């Protein structure tokens, strides 16, 4: 794999619903070199098997900090995915790097399990400095 990552591999936060709890998960922002882009993936997990057979829509936002403010620079979504992550079971957001200067990044993920009412909570990653600016 030819990219730059640091710290923990993923960020996760539990979301309580009427039917139980599921986790909104994302990896940290990483830089791919072929092509040269900032990228992040989002998915969901069902650790307590509360939603067996259910699928969810996952929306991931890639955000860049400029002049002290966060701006969503890319958004990706994937509908009808099973829990667990991995190829085919996650949403991706990416944007091209303009220079190798350090930039400050974060991401947000929102999971909506089909037929399940949950609070409109987005999980936000910690900010990360990467050799990619836009």
Secondary structure, 3 states (H helix, E strand, C coil): CCEECCCCCEEEEEEEECCEEEEEEEECCEEEECCEEEEEEEEEECCCCCCCCCCEEEEEEEEEEECCEEEEEEEEEEEEECCCCCCCCCEEEEEECCECCCEEEEEEEEEEECCCCECCCCEECCCEEECCEC
